[in-house]
Amino acid sequence: MFQIDLVARCKQNDRKAQLKLYRQYCDGMFIVAMRFLKNENDAEDVLQEAFIKAFSKIDQYKGEVSFGAWLKRIVVNGSIDFLKSKKEQTVPMEEHFAVVGDEDDWSVSDSVTAEMARKAIARLPDTYRFVTQLFLVEGYDHSEISEILGISGSACRTRLLRGKEQLRLLLKTH
């Protein structure tokens, strides 16, 4: 069955179609939530809430993007909202981190692994981590990130530059 047909059936409150879409996307969306939350129980909670929200607001889905992209935005927003509600401790920005370096200088040691990069992103202050993760890992552009986080385009670009600089510095130490 085609995804468009499944979505149309979901709009008619067809539980079997909802279950098919859930099964099709739950694993991938769980991974997205885990990249933000780092806790399986929290990721499962956010994932369930995201699907509930998606199915309750499926009439708002207009097909302008794929259903997966629409659902991913709900999961990302839910993950960020969850973290904000927990008011996780943030790292105060130190002045030496505020220096924006050469954007093209991404040279790091060949020994840096994807896991090291993931851990380095997790160490960034939330202000920079969210923008950096949405841009580098999730693949959103500046306008999408600005909309998701409710910040201006210039704030998004500044936070990304600073986040990338901090990330580069963290990775260069390895």
Buried (B, 14 or more C-beta within 10 A) or exposed (E): EEBEEBBBBBEEEEEEBBEBBBEBBBEEBBEBBBBBBEEEEBBBBBBEBBBEBBBEEBEEBEEEEEBBEBBBBBBBBBBBEBBEEEEEEEBEEEEEBEEEEEEEEEEBEEEBEEEBBEEBBEEBBBBBBBBBBBBBBBEBEBEBBBBBBEBEEEBBBBBBBBBBBBBBBBBEEE
